[in-house]
Amino acid sequence: MAVRRVVPNVRSEAVRESREFYGLLGFEEVMNHGWIMTLASPSAPTAQVSFMADDKTAPVVPDMSIEVDDVDAVHALVRDGGAEIVHPLRDEEWGVRRFFVRDPNGLVINVLGHR
């Protein structure tokens, strides 16, 4: 299994203001679905941060997203390891397959792969 990127997810009601502020730090908007916006560094595109008020199809806003090359394999590993699955493995309409798992610190991790 390979990790492709790790993205912090910031719960925010100030998306426009966040875009402006992080723009001062060199980030540019690369995705905006209305409920989630992701900014990335043009010089290092995997350096990203996402902002969301709520998750469109999940019960909680995840603290972090980790994109992997085989989300099904990771799901099987964490499930078999006894980790708490917070949101079931599923295909989302915006082109990702994902699930949420709680880490030992109580953080909710969105594990995803693009389809």
C-alpha positions, 0 to 999 in steps of 0.5 A: 500500500502506498500513501499518496497524500495527507491533507488536514481538514479544518472545520470552518464556517469561514471558507472565503476568508480562509481562501483569502488568508491561505492565498497570502501563504501561496495556496490556490483553490484546486477543488470546491464542492460547496461543502468542502474546499481544498487549497494546494501549493502550486509548487508542491501540489500534494501540500494541501489543506481542506476546509469544510463546515459539514461532510456531505454524506458522513456523520462527522467532519474528519480531522484528516484525509489520507489518500491511498492507492488501495482503500479496500486493502486499508479498510480490511487491515484496520477493520481486522485490527479492531479499529472503530469504523466511523463511516462505512466503506462506500463509493461517493458520487464525486469520484472517491471510495472512502471510509472513516476510522478513529485513530488511537487519539480519537481523531477521525481519519478519512481514508480514500482513493480516487476511482 
